Amino acid sequence: MRFEMRTRAVYRPIVENKYAVRTFKLMNRIDRLTAILIHLQSKRLVKAEEIASRFDISLRTVYRDVKALMEAGVPIGSEAGVGYFIVDGYHLPPVMFSQEEAGAMLLAGKLVEQMTDKSIRDAFESALTKIKSVLNDPGREHLESLYSHIEVRPSVTDGMQEFPNRFLSDLQKAVVEKRAVDMEYMARYRDELTQRVVEPIGLYYYGSAWHLIAWCRVRNDYRDFRVDRISKLTLTDSTFTNHNHLSLQEYVQTVMRNHGELHEAVVMFDKRTARYIGERKYQHGFVTERDLGDKVQMTFLTSFLPSLGRWLVTYGTGVEIVSPSELKEVIQAHIAELVEHYKPALAALMGEKIS
């Protein structure tokens, strides 16, 4: 009798744990089925391999899960060798966001505030409000508390503030619908607006600014337009096809191949100067830096040494060129230009000191 009771006492936790594990696995599958359904609603077609990779499950499990969703009444269609799709008109009721998901959206919103224009900021703010509306009280309190503890430093750009900078949403629409846009644009280093009709192939973020990559009907070639230099923009009724255009990725690869040889430049800054460089270094090909005590050594990769040289000259005696020798020559040429330009002022200054 004692042996029997002891046996039951020993094995009861094991049996209870067995059911707990089974329940845990069941809940995991329920969560996964919900996530798969949400993923199916996010795209027109979803391949089984994509689902398997996203949720780290086998293809056999994917087929079983999709079958379970169909048996539960979800209208899922399939195209042999292509993928699964949700029949038009079906939508999953609103779901709750976890604190981590809501926090990720808040963080994205902080980036949107500084890295996009008004059209995108307004749309994202509306979307974030809808997300907050389906959060429970603890979730909303979590976001409100987190909001004041995250900040994104504004990018340092030379964009001209007199331009509206509110065309990203329209340009997204033009890219998707393959519609030509008519715009007024001010090119860099020019003081006049030009009228352009372009066929957008994509939007590309680099150098702390958004760029429109498009086929220009005026120049009959591809052009790179900074979005914050567009004065006016109108979506036309004229459409185009992609058959004769490079994709955005192909354009970027072509530019990189034709951009010329990259030069490695090693520059030494004193600590005081390095403190004021900020994000400008990224616009000139910054790669790495080393703290050497009272100095900071930075390495740059650039295809255009004159541009890097002109930038470095602005920091005066706080900069020392380590390599290459070509960059030293560029700096010397810039200094010679400055001396020549300010020669009258220098002569007058020296005359005053002598007298």
Buried (B, 14 or more C-beta within 10 A) or exposed (E): EEEEEEEEEEEEEEEEEEEEEEEEEEEEBEEBBEBBBEBBBEEEBBBBEBBBEEBEBEEEBBEEBBEEBBEEEBEBEBEEEEBBBBEEEEEEEEEEBEBEBBBEBBEEBEEBBEBBBEBBBEBBEEBBEEBBEEBEEEBBEBBEEBEEEEEEEEBEEEBEEEBBBBBBBBBBEBBEEBBBBBBBBBBEEEEEBBEBBBBBBBBBEEBBBBBBBBBBBEEEEBBEBBBBBBBEBEBEEEEBEEEEBBEBEEBBEEEEEEEEEEBEBBBBBBEEBBEEBEEEBBBBBBBEBEEEEEBBBBBBBBBBBBBBBBBBBEBEEBBBBEEBEBBBEBBEEBEEEEEEEEEEEEEEEEEEEEE
